[in-house]
Amino acid sequence: MAAQDRHSLSRLTTLTDGVFAIALTVLVLQIPVPRIADHDSARQLRAALARLEGQFVSYAATFVIIAAFWQQHRRVFRLTGRHDETVARLNSLFLLLIAFLPFPSALVGRYGSNAAAVVFFDLCVMAVALAFILLWLRLHRSGDFTDRLPSAYSRWILLRTVCVFLGLAVSAVVALFDADVGTYVWLGVFLMLFALNLLFRPVIRRADTTGEDTDG
């Protein structure tokens, strides 16, 4: 049974890694190569690249967000001993939302000053965060986590995800009044995540060491 659990878990994480890899790759395909009248004109090319500033910013922000969710997922499932069908379904929902993120990223990159675009992006990321919280709660309540999961580490994972959810909710509300200011809230979310990492650094290191010992 233990071997079957490991095989099933391996298939789930392999699929997850593949979806994340595709989503991260598709992001850059949303940025078009600029067209200029004079192919030898550096001035025209610089101007064309400057007009893509919003798309570069949305690419970078969405890449960091998706990568952060992958890191969360990886950390959780390294300390998971098994999973049930409900976990598999919730993981599929989580992946569905992750795979969709390149679209709102492209939308807000092109229409960054449009409140509807910013709010739509925020809602999509909030949906991802909510799906991850549901996945985490199912794993936690069903006893699928191994005994090696420290309570402080568990709190850190949940706090990070809740922080993203609440931060993007604030961004969406602010964007209704000023779309540009709403996008600046994203920076505050990243800073809060960084602060949480510093606060829980000893716990993270201990749990990561435990996970490495188990993998080996």
Secondary structure, DSSP 4 states (H G I P E B T S, - for coil): -HHHHHHHHHHHHHHHHHHHHHHHHHHHHTSPPP--S-TT-HHHHHHHHHTTHHHHHHHHHHHHHHHHHHHHHHHHHHTB----HHHHHHHHHHHHHHHHTHHHHHHHHHSTT-HHHHHHHHHHHHHHHHHHHHHHHHHHHTT-B-TT--HHHHHHHHHHHHHHHHHHHHHHHHHTT-HHHHHHHHHHHHHHHHHHHHHTHHHHHHHHHHHHHHH-
